[in-house]
Structure formats: structure tokens, C-alpha cells
Amino acid sequence: MKKALIKISSFIISCFLMVPVSYSADIEVGKDIFKLLLQANITDNNYKGDSEMGRKICEAYKGSSCYYVSSLPEGICRAAKGENCTYVSTIGEALCRAGGASNCTYVNSIGEGFCRMMHVSNCSYVSSLSEGICKGLGGSYCSGSSLENFTPKDVSFAWDKFTAPNAYGIIWACRGIQTGQFVENSKCSGPQEDKLWPND
């Protein structure tokens, strides 16, 4: 089991290196904390009552009201500037809120929390950490998945607004959430709002 977690941890770190640094501050912090959890072998909720660890994470990422943090999930949520952090009860819910996702209240597993943090729609019923990682990084057929031969792909898309260095002014482009790569604009729906890459 420990060997498998080390392999998963190495895989996740290599996948995150493919995502641009300019990704949303909340998701970026959430992903960074997720990597730390994997490296520390915290893959379930056994540590969720650790308020000291929660405060330290909150302070390290300059979260709000860190002095009052009473659990690890609350610290993760506050570090990533999530919403409604006071009553966050699981690490999965904290990761979900770190990404600004909706429907986080009943998220129990870290795998589902990671999947929802990455704004993937089919995260319900995630039964394992590797399944959540697989789905969160755009995989399909993830049940009981092995991550050895998995390559992330985009399944969710969002608008990115940036200023071109030339005289072109403001440009709107569609990007894949899982990889951060630019894609054809037809993949983005809804109004042009830059919620995931506001610092570009």
C-alpha cells in the first residue's frame, strides 16, 4: 500500500507540473496542499481533528483567521480562501471548497474532494483516492483505476481573459481546466468570466 501511495504521489506531482503556475490562487493552493497530504501519507480523515496542523497550513498560505482554526479541514479551507470554512468536517470537503466547487457539504473522501476541486462534474460515488485523481485529471473508466499509464485530459473548460503584449488589447480564450491548455473557444459555454485564471 505504501509503495502504491508513493507511486501515486510521484504521478500527481508530475501532472501538476504540466498545469501553468498562473492557475487560480484557490485551486493552486488546494493542489499544493493535496500534494503535501500525499507526501505526508495523509490519505483519509484520521488527521482531521489536528488543529495545530490546520493552523500551520492556514498560516503558511496566509489564510484568514488562522488563530481560530480548530481542525485540519478548516485550516485547508481557510488557506485556500474557500467559503464557509468554520464547519468543514472532512479533508475531502476542504479540498472541494479550496477549488471553489459547489456541493461540497457531503464530500467525505479525499479522492472525491480532489475531483470536485478540479471542477469535474462526475465526481459522485468516487470510491478511492486513485479514482478521484483519475477523474479529477480528466480520465474516464476510472473505477479501480491504476494511474501508471494515465495521461490527463481536459473534460472541463473555462474562459481566460488576458492582455496581449502587442496592441491587440484584451483577449478571451478558452482553456481546459485539467491541463491549463488553450482549446477552441467553442468548448467554453456561458458568459465570459475569468474565475480560474484572474492573474494572467
QUISULKA-V326020 format. One record per backbone hydrogen bond with DSSP energy under -0.5 kcal/mol. CO is the residue of the C=O (numbers start at 1). NH is the residue of the N-H. If there is no record, write none. Layout:
# QUISULKA-V326020
co=<CO | CO>
nh=<NH | NH>
This chain:
# QUISULKA-V326020
co=<1 | 2 | 3 | 4 | 5 | 6 | 7 | 8 | 9 | 10 | 11 | 12 | 13 | 15 | 15 | 16 | 20 | 24 | 25 | 26 | 27 | 28 | 29 | 30 | 31 | 32 | 33 | 34 | 35 | 36 | 37 | 38 | 41 | 44 | 45 | 47 | 48 | 48 | 49 | 50 | 51 | 52 | 53 | 54 | 55 | 56 | 57 | 58 | 59 | 65 | 66 | 71 | 72 | 73 | 74 | 75 | 76 | 77 | 78 | 78 | 85 | 90 | 91 | 92 | 93 | 94 | 95 | 96 | 96 | 97 | 104 | 106 | 107 | 108 | 109 | 110 | 111 | 112 | 113 | 114 | 115 | 116 | 121 | 123 | 128 | 129 | 130 | 131 | 132 | 133 | 134 | 135 | 137 | 142 | 147 | 156 | 156 | 158 | 160 | 162 | 162 | 166 | 169 | 171 | 173 | 174 | 175 | 176 | 181 | 183 | 184 | 185 | 191 | 193 | 196 | 197>
nh=<5 | 6 | 7 | 8 | 9 | 10 | 11 | 12 | 13 | 14 | 15 | 16 | 17 | 18 | 19 | 19 | 23 | 28 | 29 | 30 | 31 | 32 | 33 | 34 | 35 | 36 | 37 | 38 | 39 | 40 | 42 | 41 | 43 | 47 | 48 | 50 | 72 | 73 | 51 | 54 | 55 | 56 | 57 | 58 | 59 | 60 | 61 | 63 | 62 | 68 | 69 | 75 | 76 | 77 | 78 | 79 | 80 | 82 | 64 | 81 | 88 | 94 | 95 | 96 | 97 | 98 | 99 | 99 | 101 | 100 | 107 | 108 | 93 | 92 | 113 | 114 | 115 | 116 | 117 | 118 | 120 | 119 | 123 | 126 | 132 | 133 | 134 | 135 | 136 | 137 | 139 | 138 | 153 | 145 | 150 | 177 | 178 | 175 | 173 | 164 | 171 | 169 | 164 | 162 | 160 | 183 | 158 | 180 | 176 | 174 | 187 | 188 | 193 | 195 | 24 | 200>
